[in-house]
Amino acid sequence: MSSSALKNIAIRVSDVMTGEIISASESSKLSEIASLLVNHNIGSILVLDDGDRLTGIVTKGDILRRAIMEHADPNALRAKDVMSTPVVTIGASATLEEASKLMIQKKISKLPVMKERHLVGIVTSTDIIRTHPIELSYLEELIRARFVPRSMRY
């Protein structure tokens, strides 16, 4: 089978993404964002401006690095103070392979999904693992790149 034929039958991001978008405004308190993360059992909150445009993403890691480790008051910090920006996104029609490669390249594990310049969901490394085990080799490379010191990589 040709690679173009394989691409046509590949699983698309839109097939596995989470369509329920949990978001906050740029002015949301970090304590509110932490509550959303815990209550929804998720690892990130998408940050939207007043026009509902995606402007950032706040992950558990952002909260740990930018608030907890710096002993900052989570009621004083706002989403805009800790969010990662610019946000790396992917199109809904992209394949899981493309999403995995982008995650590896950018050293991230969450990708907001766009369709015609509108936010339609989010795909995470967990979604890929759950639905497409062949992508595990890409995710192993991502984990090695992010968490294993260079001296210990094989």
N, C-alpha and C positions, 0 to 999 in steps of 0.2 A: 504494500500500500504506500502511495506517495506521501510525502510530508504535507502537501497541501490537502490531500484527502483526510489525513489524520487531524489536521487543524480544524477541518469542518465538523468533525465528530467530537472534538475536544469539549470537555466540560467548561462552561463559561462561568465567570465570576457571578453573574446574575442568578445562576442556578444554585449557588451555595451561600450567597451573602445573607446577612441578617438585614431584613427590610425595616425592622422597627428601629428608628433612629432615636437614641437617647442623647439629648443635646442640652446645652446651657448657653446663656448669653455671655458676652465678654465681661460683663459686670457682676456675674454670679460669684458669690463668696466661695472660697476654696472649701470651706466646711460643708456647703451645700453640694458641691461637686463630689466630695468624698462620700456623702450620704447617698447620692445617686449611684455611685460605683458599688457601694455595699448593698443597697436595696435591690438593685437590678442584677447583682452578681456579674458585673462586667469589668473590663480592664481599662476602658477609656470612655471619655465623654467628648463628643464633637462640639466645638464652640462656633456659634453662629452670631453674625452681626445683626443689627436691627432690620436689615433687609433679608434675613434668613440665608445669607451667603456664608459658606464655610470659611472661617478665618483661622482656625486653629484646632488643636486636639490636646486634651489633657489626659495623661495616662497615670496609672498608679506610680510609675517610676518618676514622672514629673513632680508629683506631690511629695514623694520621698526625697528626691534630690533638691528641690527648690523650696520646700517648706520645712519638712521635718528635720532634715540634716542641718538646715540653717537656723533652726529653732524659731521659725517665723510663726506669727499668729494666723491660724487658718481663717479666722473671721476678718482679718485685715487684708489678706491677699485676695485678689480677684482672679478669675480665669485668665484674663489678658496678661496678668503678671507671671504666670507659670506655663502657659500653653506653648506647645511646640508649633512653630510656624516658619516658613510656609509649609502647608500640608501637602504631602505626597498623596495623589489620588490615582485611581484607575477607572477606566471605562467599564461599564456593565457588560459589554460584549467581549472583553478581554478573556483569554483563557486562564485557567488556574496555573498553568506553567508560566505564563507571562507575569501573573501576580506574584508567584513564588520568586521568580528571578528579580523582580523589582524590589521585593522585600529584602532579598539578599544584598542586592546592590546598594540599597539605601539603609540597610541595617535597621529595619523596622519590622513590626509584626502585625500592624493594623493598617488597612488601606480603606479610606472612605471611597465609596463607589459613586461615580457620576454618570448621568445619562442626559445628553443634550444640555450640558452645563447646569444640571440640577442634581442635588444630593439625593440618592435613592437608597443608600444602605451603607454597610460596612462589611468587609471581608477580613478575617483574621487568620493567622497561622493555624489556630485551633480549628476553624472552619475547614481549612484545606486538609488538615490531618484527618478530621472526622469523615470527610467525604471523598477524599482522593488519595489513598495511601501511596500511590506511585510518586507523589510529590515529596515524600519523606526525605529523599536524598537532598533536595533543595533546602528543606528546613533544617536538616542536620548541618549543612554548610552554614546557614544563617546562625544557628546556635553556636557553632564553633567560632565564627567570625565575631560574635558579640560577647561571648562569655568565657571562652577558653584562651588563656594567655598564649601568645605566639610560640613561646618556648615549649608549650605542651601539645601543640597541634601535631597531627600526623598526616 
